[in-house]
Amino acid sequence: MVASLYSPEQESPLLLVYLEQDQGQLEGVSLELLAKGRELVDDMNRHRGAGDWQLAGLLLGEGARSQAETAIAHGADRVYLAEHPLLGYFTIEAFCHVSYQVIMQARPGIFLLGATPNGRDMAGRLAVRLRTGLNADCTGLQVEQENGLLVSEVSGFGGGVLAMIQMRQHRPQMATVRPGVFAAHEPDSFRSGEIVTVEAALNPEMIHTHLVERVIGQGVDLRKVPVLVAGGRGMHGDFAVLHKLADLVGGDVGATRPPVDEGHIERERQIGQTGVVCSPKIAVCCGISGAFHFVVGIEKAGTVIAINSDPQATIFEAADYCIVGDAHQVIPALIEELEKRGRPASVRGSSSGNAVQEKAYA
Amino acid sequence: MPELRSVVCVKVVPKPEEVRVDPQTNLLDRLNARSEINPPDMNALEMALGLKDRYGGSIYLLSMGPVACEPYLRTGLAMGCEHIYLLSDRAFAGADTLATTYTLAQAIRKLGGADLVFCGEESSDGATGQVPSGLAEWLGIAQLTLLSQVEVDLERRRARGRREIKGGFEMLEVPLPCVVSVKTAANEPRFMDYRIKDWAFEARVEGKPGRVTVWNASDLQADPDCIGLNGSPTWVSGLGQAPSRLRKHIFLQGSQAEIASRLADLIQEDL
């Protein structure tokens, strides 16, 4: 077996988290990883009876010092901060080069990244460059008490199968982690930590990727909506009523693949194996037959309500509350009922919430 | 005008809905599941075929797996690929991302390289999504990931692609050669061409070259320390069926108004 560039004997007791930032904001998954990393490091130190393991962040950018302080408030003991004009926007070449530089200097035992588009791209390259293993898109992390090895939980086959993965002889132990599986801590502005400035050894010739244009609009992110109102073929393209319900309960609208393919709704709203996997408190499935490819996208929902006119529809096997009926009638009746009651407190203040509320209670 | 040379990496996977963990052995029961080309890889193949329609050239379909994968790969021939290569050797078995990307990179070098190396976004079985950039690193070339569209300028030897990211997109340009990963569902893969389908699936005649070229580890001059289980730093220490969530399956009965009221209660309780 080919050895990694440094061995377990040469590692530092350091858990390094890649801090992804965009326009002055740390990504949610980076804060989640700091919280989980803090827990793992504290566990290891407790078990070893020593305080030698530390949690560090790796932050690359231009003018990113305030995010380094944010990372410390979220649990980091140390942040490696590289600031350089060529780190002003993401290019795979510059970001991998500087990350590699820091990793070879700091020799972390564990290196975690968020499984975002950029995090995945970096992890794939860096694992090869470091000749180490990579556990991808993990849904759980723990440390084996007896030997301090990282155990990563990954899911395959659309979430149907779970595997525990680890590596013994290669360092760093790398993993990318799916956003949303861990909870971030509240920041503690009294925490103190060290910011280590890194001189990024970059020149323009290293960078082959040219960013021509970047357009970020009003993005839809269904992964964390509290209420998902999803429609399938049985909606016959009528998503307006679902949007109305979603607005009323502070949620958003998703869909199965057929309405997306038929152009009734944007592709970014597709739920399931080839779309978004979301974890709402409530999922309302309207006119959805319940194909496997869709159901994996709502498996993490707290409560599933399904409305379908076919009593044999397989969606009912994946639902807590089942209504045999036409969603075109059930949903408007539900909207009417909710409007009659007024909005729940949790969505008060959004859009025209206050006015409606007052009217309802008057 | 130079012609475009593309490699498309695909994986033959069991259909996800048919794979189960054997409760006795705790191993994946793949044998009883039917297989297919990983659906996201079909989007990669379609993007490569689309470029060939515009710029000409040839497409090499490349896969790693047991010889039993061969019939599934022939679909690629019937869709318009020129060549199919299957990397098959017991020594390749058990490969993780590091060993897989090494092996694919060796094969691409042996093919004489390519202008564009296409991959799907991720596989439905492993879903690591980490092969494209690992492959680009082994080959020492640029990468464009999560593309919904691509175009090339063969004179200037550059590729430009639209990368789909959260809430928007980036237009990126890189020099050729490069690795391209294609956003799942970015396009609609074409049907097989029925004029060549019979030819593509014709049984192999003994003593004649087959439709699919099979390469083993020594064909690739692969370093035995870099392939298969031996070249894989990671190992699976446990396996299990994900606990499927127990749902209540309560059927709500009553008038429309009663059902609406009950649903409103449920939603307001949970929020």
Interface residues (C-beta under 8 A of the other chain):
Chain A: M1 V2 S4 I92 A115 T116 P117 R120 D121 M122 A123 G124 R125 A127 V128 R129 R131 T132 G133 L134 N135 A136 D137 V151 V154 S155 G156 F157 G158 G159 G160 V161 L162 A163 M164 I165 Q166 M167 R168 Q169 H170 T176 H208 T209 H210 L211 V212 E213 R214 V215 I216 G217 Q218 G219 V220 D221 P226 V227 V249 G250 R257 R267 Q270 Q273 T274 G275 K281 I282 V284 F292 H293 E299 K300 G302 T303 V304 I305 F316 E317 A318 A319 D320 Y321 C322 I323 V324 G325 Q329 V330 A333 L334 E336 E337 L338 R341 P344 S346 V347
Chain B: P14 P16 E17 V19 R20 V21 L28 P39 P40 D96 T97 L98 T101 Y102 E122 S124 D125 G126 A127 T128 G129 Q130 V131 P132 S133 G134 A136 E137 W138 A142 Q143 T145 L146 R160 R163 I165 K166 G167 G168 F169 E170 M171 L172 E173 V174 P175 T184 A185 D223 D225 C226 N230 G231 S232 P233 T234 W235 V236 S237 G238 L239 G240 Q241 A242 S244 R245 R247 K248 H249 I250 F251 L252 Q256 A257 I259 A260 S261 L263 A264 L266 I267 Q268 D270 L271
